[in-house]
Amino acid sequence: TIGVSAFDGCNGFSTLLIGTGITSIDNQAFMFCRNIQSITIKAATPPTLGTQVFNVTNNCPIYVPANAVDTYKSAWNTVRDRITAIIP
């Protein structure tokens, strides 16, 4: 789990990689991380997503496994327009 507000306001990184072992991302975990240019999530099953997790994150793309794009878009409706397949 990535906890509530874990990285809220952190601007020290431009890319974010979330591995396969993460099953939930709590509220506002990455809110106000304005320098993020891309988010990659390796898990085939979307982690449970809290509220406002990726708010004010530069509207960057969220890359997920290609065979899970539709599943992520369904589960993560609030950021569905940002979800795309991981580029090999």
SULUR-V303420 format. One record per helix or strand. SS is the DSSP state (helix for helix, strand for strand). FROM is the first residue (numbers start at 1). TO is the last residue. If there is no record, write none. Layout:
ss | from | to
SS | FROM | TO
SS | FROM | TO
This chain:
ss | from | to
strand | 2 | 2
strand | 15 | 18
strand | 24 | 25
strand | 38 | 41
strand | 48 | 49
strand | 61 | 64
helix | 66 | 75
helix | 77 | 82
strand | 83 | 85
